[in-house]
Amino acid sequence: MDALDVARWQFGVTTVYHFLFVPLTIGLSVLVAILQTMWHRTGNERYLKLTKFYGKLFLINFAMGVVTGIVQEFQFGMNWSDYSRFVGDIFGAPLAIEALVAFFLESTFIGLWIFGWDRLPKRAHLASIWAAAIGTNLSAYFILAANSFMQNPVGYRINPDSGRAELTDFPAVLTNKVALITFPHTLAGSFLVAGSLIVAVGLWHVIRNRDSVDTGAYRFATKFGSWVVLVASAAVLFTGDIQGKIMTDVQPMKMAAAEGLYTTESPASFSVLTIGSLDGSREVFALKIPYLLSYLGTGDPNGTVHGINDLQAQYASQYGAGSYTPIIPVTYWSFRFMVGFGLAAAAIALLVLWSQRKGRTPRSRWLLRAGLAMPVLPLLANSFGWIFTEMGRQPWIVFGEMLTRNGVSRSVSLTEVLTSFTAFTLIYATLAVIEVKLLLRYARAGVPDVSEQPATDDTDDAERPLAFAY
C-alpha cells in the first residue's frame, strides 16, 4: 500500500458519503416546492402540513450535505495537486459558477424560505423555495459538467510548455454530450431517492398511527411519493439507455468491463452472470441474453461491441505499455447493483399503491418493513452508479489524457494521507449518527400543527419580525 492507494480510498469514501446527501437534497427541494404550490393553489391545510414536515427533513439533509461537500474542495489540493494543476483551467470556470451563482442562489433563497413564513408575501415565499430548487439543480449541472470532462475531455488544448490542459471552448464543456445525459439521469435518480423517503415516512405513520387526524395527509404522501418513484424509475431507465450508448462511444472499455465482455462480438449478448479468471483476463462461464448488449450499446441488435482484450491491445498501442483495464468484478457488479436496487424500490412503490387501492388502508407489517427499506435502496443504487462511473474510467483520471497515478500529490506521504483519511472517516461517522438521529426524530414527530398559522395574504407589514418557522 502506498500514498496513491490511500488517496484513492479517501477520495472514494468522502465522495460516496457526500453523495448520500446530494440526491435527497436535489429531489426534495423540488418535491417540497410542488407541495407548497399545491397548498398555494388549493388552500388545503393538508398540503401545508406536508410542506413543513418534509421541508424540515430537507433542511436537515441540506445542512449535512453542505458540511460534507466542503471537504471535497480540499481533496483536490491535499492529495491530488498534480491533477489540480492539469485541469485547473478547465474546472475553474464551471466550479466557480457553481459556487458563485448556483450555491448562492439556493442558500440565499433557502434562508428566505426558512425565515419568511410570516414575513414574506405568500407568492414571494413560494417563489423562494422554487428559486432554491432551481439553484440546487443548477449546482448539480455545473458539477456534472466538470466531472464529464474527466469522462470525455472536450473544449481544451494541451499547452506543450506547461503540460496543462487549457480551456478553449467553454460552451463545449457545458454542452459535453456526457454531461447532457448524465444530468437528467442524475436528476431522475435523485427523485427516486426523495420519493422513496416520502413513501417510507408516510407509510410508517399510516400503519402505526391509523387513528391520527392526519392520516389523510400521510395517505396522500405515500401515494404522491410512490408515483414519483415510478415516474423517476422510468426516467432512470430511459436516460440510462441513452447514457449506455454514449458510454460505448466515448469509453468503450467501461461498457466492456460493465458486461464482462472479453472478446469483440457482433452481435453482442448481455451478460446476466459472468465468471472470469482471477486475473480478469478471460471469461470462464457466462449466462447471456443474445443481441441485447448490441442494442444497449449501439441501438442496433446486430451492432459491434468491442471486448476488453481487444481494447487493451488498442490502448497499449495508442498510449504505451501498461494495463488500461479497470477492476472487472467492481465494474461488473456495481453496474448490476445499481440497476437491481433501483428496480427494487420501484417494485415496493407498486406494492404501496396496490395496498391503498379503492381507499384501503395498508396494515401489513411486511409492507411496512419493505417501505422503511425504500430510501436505502435508491441511495445504494446511486452510490453503486457513481462507483461504476468512476471505477470504470480507471486507470484514467482524465480519460485519454492523464493517468490516475500521475495526478496524486508527490509531496504527501503515506502517513499524512492515512492521518487525514482516519480523521475524515471518524468525523463522517459522527455526522452520520447525527444525521440519522435528526431525521428519525423529526420523521417520528409527524406533521406540524398549522391551525394557528399567520395570515397568508400578500400584504406586507414592515413591523413584522422575521420568524424561524421550524
KEZAMAR-206912 format. One record per residue (C-alpha): residue number from 1; residue in one letter; chain; x, z, y. Coordinates in steps of 0.25 Angstrom, whole numbers, padded with zeros to 4 digits. Layout:
BEGIN
   seq   type   mol      px      pz      py
   NUM      A     A       X       Z       Y
...
This chain:
BEGIN
   seq   type   mol      px      pz      py
     1      M     A    0000    0000    0000
     2      D     A    0005   -0004    0014
     3      A     A    0000   -0003    0028
     4      L     A   -0007   -0016    0027
     5      D     A   -0015   -0011    0015
     6      V     A   -0020    0001    0022
     7      A     A   -0022   -0006    0035
     8      R     A   -0032   -0015    0028
     9      W     A   -0039   -0004    0021
    10      Q     A   -0040    0003    0034
    11      F     A   -0046   -0009    0041
    12      G     A   -0055   -0011    0030
    13      V     A   -0060    0003    0029
    14      T     A   -0062    0004    0044
    15      T     A   -0069   -0009    0045
    16      V     A   -0079   -0007    0034
    17      Y     A   -0082    0007    0039
    18      H     A   -0085    0001    0053
    19      F     A   -0093   -0010    0047
    20      L     A   -0102    0000    0041
    21      F     A   -0108    0003    0055
    22      V     A   -0108   -0011    0061
    23      P     A   -0119   -0018    0053
    24      L     A   -0128   -0006    0055
    25      T     A   -0126   -0006    0070
    26      I     A   -0128   -0021    0071
    27      G     A   -0141   -0021    0063
    28      L     A   -0147   -0008    0068
    29      S     A   -0145   -0012    0083
    30      V     A   -0154   -0024    0081
    31      L     A   -0164   -0017    0072
    32      V     A   -0165   -0005    0081
    33      A     A   -0167   -0015    0093
    34      I     A   -0178   -0022    0085
    35      L     A   -0185   -0009    0082
    36      Q     A   -0185   -0005    0097
    37      T     A   -0190   -0019    0100
    38      M     A   -0202   -0017    0091
    39      W     A   -0205   -0004    0098
    40      H     A   -0204   -0010    0111
    41      R     A   -0214   -0021    0108
    42      T     A   -0224   -0013    0100
    43      G     A   -0222    0001    0105
    44      N     A   -0223    0006    0091
    45      E     A   -0217    0020    0090
    46      R     A   -0212    0017    0076
    47      Y     A   -0202    0007    0081
    48      L     A   -0197    0016    0092
    49      K     A   -0194    0027    0081
    50      L     A   -0187    0017    0072
    51      T     A   -0179    0012    0084
    52      K     A   -0174    0026    0088
    53      F     A   -0172    0030    0073
    54      Y     A   -0163    0018    0069
    55      G     A   -0157    0017    0083
    56      K     A   -0151    0031    0081
    57      L     A   -0145    0027    0067
    58      F     A   -0140    0014    0075
    59      L     A   -0133    0022    0085
    60      I     A   -0126    0031    0075
    61      N     A   -0121    0019    0068
    62      F     A   -0117    0012    0081
    63      A     A   -0109    0024    0085
    64      M     A   -0101    0025    0072
    65      G     A   -0099    0010    0072
    66      V     A   -0092    0011    0086
    67      V     A   -0083    0022    0081
    68      T     A   -0078    0015    0069
    69      G     A   -0077    0002    0076
    70      I     A   -0067    0007    0085
    71      V     A   -0057    0009    0074
    72      Q     A   -0058   -0006    0071
    73      E     A   -0051   -0009    0084
    74      F     A   -0039    0000    0081
    75      Q     A   -0037   -0006    0068
    76      F     A   -0032   -0019    0073
    77      G     A   -0021   -0013    0081
    78      M     A   -0017   -0002    0072
    79      N     A   -0016   -0009    0059
    80      W     A   -0017   -0024    0062
    81      S     A   -0009   -0026    0074
    82      D     A   -0003   -0040    0069
    83      Y     A   -0017   -0045    0067
    84      S     A   -0022   -0040    0080
    85      R     A   -0011   -0048    0087
    86      F     A   -0014   -0060    0079
    87      V     A   -0029   -0060    0082
    88      G     A   -0030   -0052    0095
    89      D     A   -0032   -0064    0104
    90      I     A   -0044   -0069    0095
    91      F     A   -0050   -0055    0092
    92      G     A   -0049   -0051    0107
    93      A     A   -0060   -0059    0112
    94      P     A   -0071   -0056    0102
    95      L     A   -0068   -0041    0101
    96      A     A   -0067   -0040    0116
    97      I     A   -0080   -0046    0118
    98      E     A   -0086   -0037    0107
    99      A     A   -0081   -0025    0113
   100      L     A   -0083   -0028    0128
   101      V     A   -0097   -0035    0126
   102      A     A   -0104   -0033    0113
   103      F     A   -0100   -0018    0111
   104      F     A   -0102   -0014    0125
   105      L     A   -0116   -0021    0125
   106      E     A   -0120   -0013    0112
   107      S     A   -0114    0000    0116
   108      T     A   -0120    0000    0131
   109      F     A   -0134   -0004    0127
   110      I     A   -0134    0006    0115
   111      G     A   -0131    0016    0125
   112      L     A   -0143    0011    0134
   113      W     A   -0152    0011    0122
   114      I     A   -0148    0025    0117
   115      F     A   -0150    0032    0131
   116      G     A   -0160    0022    0137
   117      W     A   -0173    0026    0129
   118      D     A   -0180    0033    0140
   119      R     A   -0171    0027    0151
   120      L     A   -0172    0012    0150
   121      P     A   -0184    0004    0151
   122      K     A   -0190    0000    0137
   123      R     A   -0185   -0014    0137
   124      A     A   -0171   -0011    0143
   125      H     A   -0170   -0001    0132
   126      L     A   -0174   -0011    0121
   127      A     A   -0164   -0021    0127
   128      S     A   -0153   -0011    0126
   129      I     A   -0154   -0010    0111
   130      W     A   -0155   -0025    0109
   131      A     A   -0142   -0026    0118
   132      A     A   -0135   -0016    0110
   133      A     A   -0139   -0024    0097
   134      I     A   -0134   -0037    0103
   135      G     A   -0121   -0031    0107
   136      T     A   -0119   -0025    0093
   137      N     A   -0121   -0039    0087
   138      L     A   -0112   -0046    0097
   139      S     A   -0102   -0036    0094
   140      A     A   -0103   -0040    0079
   141      Y     A   -0101   -0054    0082
   142      F     A   -0088   -0053    0090
   143      I     A   -0082   -0044    0080
   144      L     A   -0086   -0054    0069
   145      A     A   -0081   -0066    0077
   146      A     A   -0067   -0059    0077
   147      N     A   -0068   -0056    0062
   148      S     A   -0072   -0070    0059
   149      F     A   -0059   -0075    0066
   150      M     A   -0052   -0068    0055
   151      Q     A   -0060   -0075    0044
   152      N     A   -0060   -0089    0051
   153      P     A   -0050   -0090    0063
   154      V     A   -0055   -0099    0074
   155      G     A   -0053   -0102    0089
   156      Y     A   -0038   -0098    0089
   157      R     A   -0023   -0103    0088
   158      I     A   -0011   -0096    0083
   159      N     A    0000   -0094    0094
   160      P     A    0013   -0099    0088
   161      D     A    0021   -0090    0097
   162      S     A    0013   -0077    0095
   163      G     A    0007   -0080    0081
   164      R     A   -0006   -0074    0087
   165      A     A   -0020   -0081    0086
   166      E     A   -0025   -0085    0100
   167      L     A   -0039   -0087    0104
   168      T     A   -0042   -0102    0108
   169      D     A   -0057   -0103    0106
   170      F     A   -0065   -0090    0107
   171      P     A   -0079   -0097    0105
   172      A     A   -0073   -0102    0091
   173      V     A   -0070   -0087    0088
   174      L     A   -0084   -0083    0091
   175      T     A   -0091   -0095    0084
   176      N     A   -0082   -0094    0072
   177      K     A   -0091   -0098    0060
   178      V     A   -0087   -0086    0052
   179      A     A   -0092   -0077    0064
   180      L     A   -0105   -0085    0066
   181      I     A   -0109   -0082    0052
   182      T     A   -0103   -0068    0050
   183      F     A   -0110   -0063    0062
   184      P     A   -0125   -0066    0056
   185      H     A   -0120   -0061    0043
   186      T     A   -0115   -0048    0048
   187      L     A   -0128   -0046    0056
   188      A     A   -0136   -0048    0044
   189      G     A   -0128   -0038    0036
   190      S     A   -0130   -0028    0048
   191      F     A   -0145   -0030    0048
   192      L     A   -0145   -0028    0033
   193      V     A   -0138   -0014    0035
   194      A     A   -0147   -0010    0047
   195      G     A   -0159   -0014    0040
   196      S     A   -0155   -0006    0027
   197      L     A   -0153    0007    0036
   198      I     A   -0167    0005    0042
   199      V     A   -0173    0004    0028
   200      A     A   -0165    0015    0022
   201      V     A   -0169    0025    0033
   202      G     A   -0183    0021    0034
   203      L     A   -0185    0021    0019
   204      W     A   -0180    0035    0018
   205      H     A   -0190    0040    0028
   206      V     A   -0201    0032    0021
   207      I     A   -0199    0038    0008
   208      R     A   -0194    0052    0012
   209      N     A   -0204    0055    0023
   210      R     A   -0217    0048    0019
   211      D     A   -0226    0057    0027
   212      S     A   -0218    0055    0040
   213      V     A   -0225    0050    0052
   214      D     A   -0214    0040    0054
   215      T     A   -0216    0033    0040
   216      G     A   -0221    0021    0046
   217      A     A   -0209    0019    0055
   218      Y     A   -0200    0021    0042
   219      R     A   -0208    0011    0034
   220      F     A   -0206    0001    0045
   221      A     A   -0191    0004    0046
   222      T     A   -0190    0001    0031
   223      K     A   -0197   -0012    0031
   224      F     A   -0190   -0016    0044
   225      G     A   -0177   -0013    0038
   226      S     A   -0180   -0020    0025
   227      W     A   -0184   -0033    0032
   228      V     A   -0171   -0032    0040
   229      V     A   -0163   -0030    0027
   230      L     A   -0170   -0042    0020
   231      V     A   -0168   -0052    0032
   232      A     A   -0154   -0047    0034
   233      S     A   -0151   -0049    0019
   234      A     A   -0156   -0063    0020
   235      A     A   -0147   -0066    0033
   236      V     A   -0135   -0060    0026
   237      L     A   -0137   -0070    0014
   238      F     A   -0139   -0082    0023
   239      T     A   -0127   -0079    0033
   240      G     A   -0119   -0075    0021
   241      D     A   -0121   -0088    0014
   242      I     A   -0116   -0095    0027
   243      Q     A   -0105   -0086    0028
   244      G     A   -0100   -0089    0014
   245      K     A   -0100   -0104    0017
   246      I     A   -0091   -0101    0030
   247      M     A   -0082   -0092    0022
   248      T     A   -0080   -0102    0011
   249      D     A   -0076   -0112    0023
   250      V     A   -0066   -0103    0030
   251      Q     A   -0062   -0093    0020
   252      P     A   -0063   -0099    0006
   253      M     A   -0055   -0089    0000
   254      K     A   -0065   -0078    0004
   255      M     A   -0076   -0085   -0003
   256      A     A   -0068   -0088   -0016
   257      A     A   -0064   -0073   -0016
   258      A     A   -0078   -0069   -0014
   259      E     A   -0082   -0077   -0026
   260      G     A   -0070   -0075   -0035
   261      L     A   -0069   -0090   -0035
   262      Y     A   -0054   -0093   -0040
   263      T     A   -0055   -0108   -0042
   264      T     A   -0061   -0118   -0033
   265      E     A   -0075   -0122   -0038
   266      S     A   -0085   -0133   -0034
   267      P     A   -0096   -0129   -0037
   268      A     A   -0092   -0114   -0036
   269      S     A   -0100   -0103   -0043
   270      F     A   -0104   -0090   -0037
   271      S     A   -0097   -0078   -0044
   272      V     A   -0107   -0067   -0048
   273      L     A   -0096   -0060   -0055
   274      T     A   -0081   -0064   -0055
   275      I     A   -0070   -0056   -0062
   276      G     A   -0056   -0060   -0058
   277      S     A   -0042   -0057   -0063
   278      L     A   -0035   -0045   -0058
   279      D     A   -0026   -0053   -0048
   280      G     A   -0038   -0060   -0043
   281      S     A   -0033   -0074   -0046
   282      R     A   -0043   -0079   -0056
   283      E     A   -0057   -0077   -0062
   284      V     A   -0059   -0070   -0075
   285      F     A   -0074   -0070   -0076
   286      A     A   -0085   -0075   -0067
   287      L     A   -0101   -0075   -0067
   288      K     A   -0105   -0086   -0057
   289      I     A   -0117   -0094   -0051
   290      P     A   -0114   -0109   -0051
   291      Y     A   -0114   -0116   -0037
   292      L     A   -0117   -0104   -0029
   293      L     A   -0104   -0101   -0023
   294      S     A   -0102   -0116   -0019
   295      Y     A   -0115   -0115   -0012
   296      L     A   -0112   -0101   -0005
   297      G     A   -0098   -0106   -0001
   298      T     A   -0101   -0121    0003
   299      G     A   -0116   -0123    0004
   300      D     A   -0115   -0133   -0008
   301      P     A   -0117   -0129   -0022
   302      N     A   -0106   -0138   -0026
   303      G     A   -0096   -0134   -0015
   304      T     A   -0082   -0131   -0018
   305      V     A   -0077   -0116   -0016
   306      H     A   -0062   -0114   -0017
   307      G     A   -0057   -0104   -0026
   308      I     A   -0047   -0092   -0024
   309      N     A   -0035   -0098   -0031
   310      D     A   -0036   -0112   -0024
   311      L     A   -0038   -0105   -0011
   312      Q     A   -0026   -0096   -0013
   313      A     A   -0017   -0108   -0016
   314      Q     A   -0022   -0115   -0004
   315      Y     A   -0019   -0103    0005
   316      A     A   -0006   -0101   -0001
   317      S     A   -0002   -0115    0002
   318      Q     A   -0008   -0114    0016
   319      Y     A   -0003   -0101    0021
   320      G     A    0008   -0098    0012
   321      A     A    0011   -0090   -0001
   322      G     A    0002   -0077   -0003
   323      S     A   -0011   -0073   -0008
   324      Y     A   -0023   -0077    0000
   325      T     A   -0033   -0071   -0010
   326      P     A   -0042   -0059   -0006
   327      I     A   -0044   -0048   -0016
   328      I     A   -0055   -0055   -0024
   329      P     A   -0062   -0043   -0030
   330      V     A   -0064   -0037   -0016
   331      T     A   -0070   -0050   -0010
   332      Y     A   -0078   -0054   -0023
   333      W     A   -0085   -0040   -0024
   334      S     A   -0086   -0037   -0009
   335      F     A   -0094   -0050   -0007
   336      R     A   -0103   -0046   -0019
   337      F     A   -0105   -0032   -0014
   338      M     A   -0109   -0038    0000
   339      V     A   -0120   -0046   -0006
   340      G     A   -0125   -0036   -0016
   341      F     A   -0126   -0024   -0007
   342      G     A   -0133   -0033    0004
   343      L     A   -0143   -0038   -0007
   344      A     A   -0146   -0024   -0012
   345      A     A   -0150   -0020    0002
   346      A     A   -0160   -0032    0003
   347      A     A   -0166   -0028   -0011
   348      I     A   -0168   -0014   -0007
   349      A     A   -0175   -0019    0006
   350      L     A   -0184   -0027   -0002
   351      L     A   -0188   -0015   -0011
   352      V     A   -0191   -0007    0002
   353      L     A   -0200   -0017    0007
   354      W     A   -0207   -0019   -0006
   355      S     A   -0209   -0003   -0007
   356      Q     A   -0217   -0004    0006
   357      R     A   -0226   -0016    0003
   358      K     A   -0240   -0014    0007
   359      G     A   -0238   -0001    0014
   360      R     A   -0232    0006    0002
   361      T     A   -0222    0018    0005
   362      P     A   -0209    0018   -0003
   363      R     A   -0207    0030   -0012
   364      S     A   -0196    0026   -0022
   365      R     A   -0184    0035   -0021
   366      W     A   -0176    0024   -0027
   367      L     A   -0180    0015   -0016
   368      L     A   -0176    0026   -0006
   369      R     A   -0162    0027   -0013
   370      A     A   -0161    0011   -0012
   371      G     A   -0165    0011    0002
   372      L     A   -0155    0022    0006
   373      A     A   -0144    0013    0000
   374      M     A   -0149    0001    0008
   375      P     A   -0140    0004    0021
   376      V     A   -0127    0006    0012
   377      L     A   -0129   -0008    0004
   378      P     A   -0128   -0017    0016
   379      L     A   -0117   -0009    0022
   380      L     A   -0110   -0011    0009
   381      A     A   -0113   -0026    0010
   382      N     A   -0108   -0027    0024
   383      S     A   -0095   -0019    0020
   384      F     A   -0092   -0028    0008
   385      G     A   -0095   -0040    0016
   386      W     A   -0084   -0037    0026
   387      I     A   -0075   -0033    0015
   388      F     A   -0077   -0046    0009
   389      T     A   -0075   -0053    0022
   390      E     A   -0062   -0046    0026
   391      M     A   -0056   -0045    0012
   392      G     A   -0060   -0060    0008
   393      R     A   -0051   -0065    0020
   394      Q     A   -0039   -0058    0015
   395      P     A   -0027   -0059    0015
   396      W     A   -0030   -0065    0029
   397      I     A   -0033   -0056    0041
   398      V     A   -0036   -0069    0049
   399      F     A   -0039   -0080    0039
   400      G     A   -0028   -0090    0038
   401      E     A   -0020   -0084    0050
   402      M     A   -0016   -0070    0047
   403      L     A   -0014   -0062    0034
   404      T     A   -0019   -0048    0034
   405      R     A   -0005   -0043    0030
   406      N     A    0000   -0049    0043
   407      G     A   -0010   -0042    0052
   408      V     A   -0006   -0028    0049
   409      S     A    0001   -0019    0059
   410      R     A    0016   -0019    0056
   411      S     A    0019   -0007    0063
   412      V     A    0009    0002    0056
   413      S     A    0014    0010    0044
   414      L     A    0006    0013    0031
   415      T     A    0006    0028    0035
   416      E     A    0000    0024    0049
   417      V     A   -0011    0015    0043
   418      L     A   -0014    0026    0032
   419      T     A   -0016    0037    0042
   420      S     A   -0025    0029    0051
   421      F     A   -0033    0024    0039
   422      T     A   -0035    0038    0034
   423      A     A   -0039    0043    0047
   424      F     A   -0049    0032    0049
   425      T     A   -0055    0034    0035
   426      L     A   -0057    0049    0038
   427      I     A   -0063    0046    0051
   428      Y     A   -0072    0035    0046
   429      A     A   -0076    0044    0034
   430      T     A   -0080    0055    0044
   431      L     A   -0088    0045    0053
   432      A     A   -0095    0040    0040
   433      V     A   -0100    0054    0037
   434      I     A   -0105    0056    0052
   435      E     A   -0112    0042    0052
   436      V     A   -0119    0045    0039
   437      K     A   -0124    0059    0043
   438      L     A   -0129    0054    0056
   439      L     A   -0136    0042    0050
   440      L     A   -0143    0051    0039
   441      R     A   -0146    0062    0049
   442      Y     A   -0154    0053    0059
   443      A     A   -0160    0044    0048
   444      R     A   -0166    0056    0041
   445      A     A   -0171    0061    0054
   446      G     A   -0181    0049    0055
   447      V     A   -0187    0042    0067
   448      P     A   -0187    0050    0080
   449      D     A   -0200    0055    0087
   450      V     A   -0203    0046    0098
   451      S     A   -0216    0052    0103
   452      E     A   -0210    0057    0116
   453      Q     A   -0203    0044    0120
   454      P     A   -0201    0042    0135
   455      A     A   -0208    0031    0141
   456      T     A   -0204    0017    0137
   457      D     A   -0209    0009    0149
   458      D     A   -0200    0000    0157
   459      T     A   -0199    0010    0169
   460      D     A   -0186    0015    0173
   461      D     A   -0185    0029    0178
   462      A     A   -0171    0031    0185
   463      E     A   -0172    0046    0184
   464      R     A   -0174    0046    0169
   465      P     A   -0161    0050    0162
   466      L     A   -0154    0043    0151
   467      A     A   -0158    0049    0137
   468      F     A   -0152    0048    0124
   469      A     A   -0163    0045    0114
   470      Y     A   -0157    0050    0101
